[in-house]
């Protein structure tokens, strides 16, 4: 099978690009927008409408392979690539990607993806969003060529067993962190609520009191609305380094506060993502590891999750090798080619690190479905319901793609 034509189409992603530094340093909501000036390079305002670029590979059998180039909500922060706007990057795709793909034979996925990963422009790799979207399209093309699911392609090329068991799904609430939790409970989501705790004054509290009350409310709400008696979801809350802000990034004080939250969480396992953000990778690993060690010294069951400064496959390996945390978020658009997501999950699993295949609200339906194929092949501990911040739509996309894939695998008599 051959790629006869390559098309790049500008589109919209499911959320927005936000200037995280401006928000963390005090910019307040103005309706759905934010008041104040942007501070991160590339942002002309704090909140920017999300964009994507669809990659369409027209194949010689008449089928079309799809992938979406998308970048995270907090682009340009935590060591990530800059703001991704279609007008800036379609010319890059036309100049550096189209010549590699148009007319090419659809070869093995790993081989094709490695070719895109190796491209350098002015000595630098292509933007992570470009590598992310193009590799999705290449996986889809290979699945068309083999007449199978993307999951089966991954399992064949990495020599993984086919396993139709589900991957736990993690719902994200956005700022609607009460009503969306009700929806998550009623739909029996495995892990909730993310919470978007990205502001000290609005959401955490100067002494952490607002987050404490929120966790207490979560546990009570689950008891009240649980759809069945055995429903006991994990609680996973992303705090974007704000806990470090109120405790001066002191690992002992941060760990003491985190450990104290288990009382509010009750019987639920509690995960806190990004408790500190100290602004640099090596220091971030040291800070998180010190918090983890102190939590374990206190015999606390609270677990911490790495996010900021853990962006690439190399970063995932480094955080894992340093035992810097209990769980790593593999933030899918930040890794570039999706083959790196596969390798990241497998590395974590092989080295005793819990793997969370995450991503961003600012993706698309196409990229989310592609990520389900990866998760069904590698079986991380959880994967994010995405895209969007409304919960229902992202959960529907991920849940239904997973169930359809499970049904196909089961119909082919793979292990259940």
C-alpha positions in Angstrom: 0.0 0.0 0.0 1.2 3.5 -0.9 0.5 7.0 0.3 -0.7 8.9 -2.8 -1.3 12.3 -1.3 -0.8 14.1 2.0 -3.3 16.8 3.2 -2.9 19.2 6.2 -6.1 20.7 7.5 -6.3 23.4 10.2 -8.9 22.7 12.8 -10.0 23.3 16.4 -9.0 21.3 19.4 -11.4 20.6 22.3 -10.2 23.3 24.7 -7.8 26.3 25.0 -4.1 27.1 25.3 -3.6 28.9 28.7 -0.6 30.8 30.0 0.1 28.8 33.1 2.7 31.1 34.5 0.3 34.0 34.4 -2.5 32.0 36.0 -0.2 30.6 38.8 1.0 34.1 39.7 -2.4 35.6 40.3 -4.4 36.2 37.1 -8.0 35.9 37.9 -11.0 34.7 35.9 -12.9 37.3 33.8 -15.9 35.2 32.8 -14.4 32.3 30.9 -11.4 34.4 30.0 -8.6 35.6 32.3 -7.8 39.2 33.3 -4.3 40.5 32.9 -1.3 40.2 30.6 0.3 37.1 29.2 3.9 36.4 30.4 4.9 33.2 28.5 6.6 33.6 25.1 4.3 33.2 22.2 1.1 34.1 24.1 -0.5 37.4 23.1 -3.2 36.9 25.8 -3.6 34.5 28.7 -6.3 32.3 27.1 -6.0 31.4 23.4 -8.5 29.3 21.5 -7.2 25.8 21.0 -6.1 24.7 17.5 -5.0 21.5 15.8 -3.8 20.4 12.4 -5.3 17.2 10.9 -3.0 15.0 8.9 -4.8 13.0 6.2 -2.9 10.4 4.3 -4.8 9.3 1.1 -3.9 5.7 0.4 -3.9 3.9 -2.9 -6.8 1.6 -2.0 -9.1 4.7 -1.5 -8.9 4.8 2.3 -7.8 7.7 4.4 -5.5 7.5 7.4 -5.9 10.2 10.1 -3.9 11.8 12.8 -4.3 15.1 14.6 -1.4 17.4 15.6 -2.3 18.8 19.0 -0.5 20.4 22.0 -1.2 20.6 25.7 -3.3 23.3 27.3 -0.2 24.7 29.2 2.1 25.0 26.2 5.4 26.7 26.8 5.4 25.8 30.5 7.4 23.2 32.4 10.0 22.7 29.6 7.4 22.1 26.9 7.4 23.2 23.3 5.9 26.6 22.5 2.4 27.6 21.5 1.1 25.5 18.5 -0.9 27.6 16.0 -1.8 26.2 12.6 -0.7 29.3 10.7 2.8 28.9 12.1 3.2 25.1 11.6 1.3 24.1 8.4 4.3 25.6 6.4 6.7 23.4 8.4 4.6 20.3 7.6 4.5 21.3 3.9 8.2 21.8 3.8 9.6 19.0 6.0 6.9 16.3 6.2 5.1 16.1 2.9 8.2 15.2 0.8 8.9 12.3 3.2 5.4 10.8 2.9 3.8 11.6 -0.4 4.4 8.6 -2.7 6.0 6.5 0.1 5.2 2.8 0.7 3.3 2.1 4.0 6.0 0.3 5.8 6.2 -0.9 9.4 4.9 1.6 11.9 8.0 1.8 14.0 10.2 2.4 10.9 8.0 5.1 9.6 7.6 6.9 12.9 11.3 6.8 13.5 11.8 8.6 10.2 9.6 11.5 11.3 11.2 11.5 14.8 14.7 11.9 13.2 13.8 15.1 11.2 15.7 18.1 12.2 14.9 21.8 11.4 17.7 24.2 12.3 19.1 21.4 14.4 15.9 20.9 16.4 13.3 18.1 16.2 9.9 19.0 14.8 7.5 20.4 17.3 6.1 17.7 19.5 2.5 18.4 18.2 3.7 17.6 14.6 5.4 14.4 15.6 2.3 13.4 17.6 -0.2 13.9 14.8 1.9 12.5 12.0 2.7 9.4 13.9 -1.0 8.8 14.6 -1.7 9.0 10.9 1.1 6.5 10.2 -0.3 4.1 12.8 -3.7 4.4 11.2 -2.1 3.8 7.7 -0.4 0.7 8.9 -3.7 -0.6 10.5 -5.4 0.0 7.1 -2.6 -1.9 5.4 -2.9 -4.9 7.8 -6.7 -4.6 8.1 -6.6 -4.6 11.9 -6.8 -2.2 14.8 -4.0 0.1 15.8 -3.7 -1.9 19.1 -2.9 -5.1 17.1 -0.3 -3.2 15.1 1.5 -2.1 18.3 1.2 -5.6 19.8 2.8 -7.2 16.7 5.6 -4.8 16.4 6.5 -4.7 20.1 5.8 -8.4 20.5 3.2 -7.8 23.2 0.3 -10.2 24.1 -3.1 -9.2 23.0 -5.3 -8.5 26.1 -8.9 -7.4 25.9 -9.2 -6.4 29.5 -10.1 -2.8 30.1 -7.8 0.0 31.2 -9.1 2.2 34.1 -10.3 5.6 32.9 -9.5 8.8 34.7 -12.1 11.6 34.4 -11.2 15.3 34.4 -13.6 17.9 35.8 -12.1 21.2 34.6 -13.3 24.1 36.7 -16.7 22.6 37.1 -15.3 20.4 39.8 -18.6 19.7 41.6 -21.2 19.0 39.0 -18.8 17.1 36.8 -17.9 14.9 39.8 -21.6 14.0 40.2 -21.5 12.9 36.5 -18.4 10.8 37.0 -19.9 9.0 40.0 -23.2 8.3 38.3 -21.2 6.8 35.3 -18.9 4.8 37.7 -15.7 6.3 36.5 -12.6 4.4 37.7 -10.5 7.5 38.8 -11.6 11.1 39.5 -11.7 14.1 39.4 -8.4 15.8 38.3 -9.9 19.0 39.8 -7.7 21.6 38.1 -6.3 23.1 41.3 -4.1 25.7 39.6 -4.7 28.7 41.8 -3.7 29.2 45.5 -6.4 31.8 46.4 -9.3 30.3 44.4 -8.8 26.6 44.8 -6.1 25.5 47.2 -6.2 28.0 50.0 -3.2 29.7 51.7 -3.1 26.9 54.3 -4.4 24.2 51.9 -7.8 24.4 53.6 -9.8 24.6 50.3 -8.3 21.5 48.9 -8.9 19.7 52.2 -12.5 20.6 52.2 -12.8 19.5 48.5 -11.4 16.1 49.2 -13.7 15.7 52.2 -16.6 16.6 49.9 -15.5 14.1 47.3 -15.5 11.2 49.7 -18.9 12.1 51.0 -20.4 12.6 47.6 -19.2 9.2 46.4 -20.8 7.6 49.4 -24.1 9.4 48.6 -24.2 8.8 44.9 -22.4 5.5 44.4 -24.1 3.5 41.6 -23.3 0.2 43.4 -22.1 -0.8 46.9 -18.6 -1.7 45.7 -17.8 1.5 43.9 -14.5 2.8 45.3 -12.7 5.0 42.7 -9.2 6.3 43.2 -9.0 10.1 43.9 -6.4 11.8 41.6 -6.0 15.6 41.9 -3.6 17.8 39.9 -2.4 20.8 41.9 0.1 22.3 39.4 2.8 22.9 42.0 0.6 25.1 44.1 1.2 23.1 47.3 4.9 24.0 46.9 3.9 27.7 46.7 2.3 27.7 50.1 5.0 25.6 51.8 8.0 27.2 50.1 8.7 23.9 48.3 9.9 22.4 51.6 9.6 18.7 51.1 9.0 17.9 54.7 6.1 20.5 55.0 4.7 19.4 51.7 4.7 15.7 52.7 3.2 16.5 56.1 0.3 18.3 54.4 -0.2 15.6 51.8 -0.2 12.8 54.4 -2.8 14.7 56.4 -5.2 14.6 53.5 -5.7 10.9 53.7 -8.1 11.4 56.6 -10.4 13.4 54.3 -10.0 10.8 51.5 -11.2 8.0 53.7 -11.0 4.6 52.0 -10.0 6.0 48.6 -6.5 5.8 47.4 -5.3 9.4 47.0 -2.9 10.6 44.3 -1.6 14.2 44.2 -0.1 15.2 40.8 2.5 17.9 40.7 2.7 18.9 44.3 5.7 21.2 43.6 7.1 22.8 40.5 10.7 24.0 41.2 11.4 25.2 37.7 14.0 22.7 36.4 14.2 19.0 35.7 17.0 17.8 38.0 15.7 19.9 40.9 12.2 18.7 40.2 13.3 15.0 40.5 15.1 15.8 43.7 12.1 17.6 45.2 9.6 15.0 44.3 11.9 12.2 45.5 12.3 13.9 48.9 8.5 14.2 49.2 8.1 10.6 48.3 10.7 9.5 50.8 9.1 11.5 53.6 5.6 10.2 52.8 6.9 6.7 53.0 8.8 7.5 56.3 5.5 8.6 57.7 3.9 5.3 56.3 1.4 7.5 54.4 -0.6 5.8 51.6 -0.8 9.1 49.7 1.0 8.8 46.3 2.5 11.6 44.2 2.5 11.9 40.4 5.1 13.6 38.2 4.0 15.9 35.5 5.9 19.1 34.9 9.5 18.6 33.7 8.7 15.0 32.8 7.8 15.5 29.2 9.9 13.2 26.9 10.7 9.4 26.8 14.1 10.3 28.2 12.4 12.3 31.1 10.1 9.4 31.9 13.1 7.0 32.1 15.0 9.5 34.3 12.2 10.1 36.7 11.6 6.3 36.9 15.3 5.5 37.4 15.5 8.1 40.2 12.4 6.7 41.9 11.2 10.3 42.0 7.5 9.6 42.5 5.0 6.8 42.7 3.4 7.4 39.3 4.5 9.2 36.1 2.0 11.0 33.9 3.0 10.1 30.3 1.5 13.4 28.9 0.9 12.1 25.4 1.3 15.2 23.2 4.6 16.1 24.9 6.3 12.9 23.9 6.2 13.7 20.1 5.7 10.4 18.2 3.3 8.0 19.7 5.8 5.2 19.6 7.4 7.1 22.5 4.2 6.6 24.5 4.4 2.9 24.0 8.0 2.8 25.1 7.3 5.0 28.1 4.5 2.8 29.5 6.5 -0.3 29.0 9.5 1.2 30.7 7.5 2.2 33.7 5.9 -1.1 34.0 9.2 -3.0 33.7 10.8 -0.8 36.4 8.1 -0.8 39.1 6.7 2.7 38.3 3.0 3.2 38.0 2.2 4.5 34.5 -0.6 7.0 33.8 -1.2 7.5 30.1 -2.4 11.1 30.3 -2.7 13.8 27.8 -4.6 17.1 27.7 -8.1 18.5 27.5 -6.8 20.4 24.4 -6.6 17.3 22.1 -9.2 16.0 19.6 -11.4 13.0 19.1 -8.9 11.6 16.6 -5.9 11.8 18.9 -7.9 10.5 21.9 -9.0 7.4 19.9 -5.4 6.8 18.8 -4.3 6.9 22.5 -6.9 4.2 23.3 -5.3 1.9 20.8 -1.9 2.5 22.6 -3.4 1.9 26.0 -5.1 -1.3 25.0 -1.8 -2.6 23.7 0.4 -1.6 26.7 -2.1 -1.5 29.6 -1.0 1.5 31.8 -2.4 1.7 35.3 -4.9 4.4 34.0 -5.6 6.6 31.0 -7.2 10.0 30.7 -10.7 10.6 29.5 -10.2 13.3 26.8 -10.5 15.7 25.1 -12.4 18.7 26.5 -13.3 19.8 30.0 -17.0 18.9 29.9 -16.2 15.3 31.0 -19.1 13.6 29.2 -17.8 14.0 25.7 -14.2 13.0 26.4 -15.3 10.0 28.5 -17.7 8.9 25.8 -15.0 9.0 23.2 -12.4 7.1 25.2 -14.9 4.6 26.8 -16.6 3.7 23.5 -13.4 3.3 21.6 -12.1 1.1 24.3 -15.2 -1.1 24.3 -15.2 -1.4 20.5 -11.6 -2.4 20.5 -12.2 -4.9 23.3 -15.1 -6.4 21.3 -12.9 -6.8 18.2 -10.1 -8.4 20.2 -12.5 -10.7 21.9 -14.1 -11.7 18.7 -10.7 -12.7 17.4 -10.4 -15.0 20.4 -7.6 -13.2 22.2 -7.2 -13.4 26.0 -9.9 -11.7 27.9 
